[in-house]
């Protein structure tokens, strides 16, 4: 998270990718998607956001955050 906040998006992406391999966590997918977005990898960002959407229920409050991010692509 520090790398992301410092604008080191490539390092953040690498860290989040490693974390995904250990735990398919929606928060990690979310930050991975934003790292990809800031790197200009919009297709990869979309893939990660869609992965979150498949992991959560439509009624989950986190869904609003995901839909907002999708709309920002």
C-alpha positions as a printed NumPy array, in Angstrom:
array([[  0.   ,   0.   ,   0.   ],
       [  2.908,   2.332,   0.688],
       [  4.154,   1.928,  -2.885],
       [  0.716,   2.808,  -4.222],
       [  0.385,   5.906,  -2.034],
       [  3.87 ,   7.016,  -3.073],
       [  2.972,   6.631,  -6.756],
       [  5.137,   3.552,  -7.313],
       [  2.383,   1.794,  -9.222],
       [  4.566,  -0.872, -10.826],
       [  5.886,  -1.956,  -7.439],
       [  2.382,  -1.788,  -5.979],
       [  1.059,  -3.924,  -8.839],
       [  3.767,  -6.521,  -8.234],
       [  3.036,  -6.63 ,  -4.515],
       [ -0.722,  -6.892,  -5.007],
       [ -0.229,  -9.616,  -7.641],
       [  1.812, -11.648,  -5.168],
       [ -0.866, -11.15 ,  -2.524],
       [ -3.577, -12.364,  -4.925],
       [ -1.69 , -15.619,  -5.37 ],
       [ -1.961, -16.172,  -1.611],
       [ -5.489, -14.904,  -0.993],
       [ -8.187, -13.987,  -3.508],
       [ -9.277, -10.989,  -1.455],
       [-11.595,  -8.359,  -2.935],
       [ -9.621,  -5.487,  -1.396],
       [ -6.405,  -6.728,  -2.988],
       [ -8.115,  -7.094,  -6.374],
       [ -9.432,  -3.55 ,  -5.965],
       [ -5.997,  -2.057,  -5.338],
       [ -4.467,  -4.185,  -8.07 ],
       [ -7.093,  -2.814, -10.456],
       [ -6.268,   0.756,  -9.445],
       [ -2.542,   0.106,  -9.862],
       [ -3.22 ,  -1.184, -13.375],
       [ -5.421,   1.819, -14.069],
       [ -2.738,   4.296, -13.07 ],
       [ -0.256,   2.431, -15.251],
       [ -2.626,   2.821, -18.207],
       [ -3.465,  -0.886, -18.3  ],
       [ -7.202,  -0.369, -18.488],
       [ -8.008,  -3.847, -19.79 ],
       [ -6.17 ,  -5.441, -16.87 ],
       [ -7.933,  -3.088, -14.468],
       [-11.244,  -4.188, -15.957],
       [-10.339,  -7.866, -15.568],
       [ -9.564,  -7.352, -11.879],
       [-12.715,  -5.358, -11.212],
       [-14.783,  -8.027, -12.938],
       [-13.086, -10.617, -10.744],
       [-14.243,  -8.715,  -7.663],
       [-17.765,  -8.572,  -9.074],
       [-17.738, -12.358,  -9.375],
       [-16.663, -12.72 ,  -5.735],
       [-19.271, -10.494,  -4.119],
       [-23.025, -10.367,  -3.858],
       [-24.82 ,  -7.504,  -5.629],
       [-26.202,  -6.418,  -2.25 ],
       [-22.731,  -6.155,  -0.744],
       [-21.91 ,  -2.496,   0.029],
       [-18.489,  -3.059,  -1.576],
       [-20.305,  -3.522,  -4.9  ],
       [-20.965,   0.227,  -5.043],
       [-17.232,   0.876,  -4.809],
       [-16.578,  -1.631,  -7.608],
       [-19.272,  -0.19 ,  -9.852],
       [-17.902,   3.315,  -9.294],
       [-14.419,   2.118, -10.271],
       [-15.806,   0.393, -13.374],
       [-17.54 ,   3.618, -14.373],
       [-14.237,   5.467, -14.023],
       [-12.522,   3.328, -16.634]])
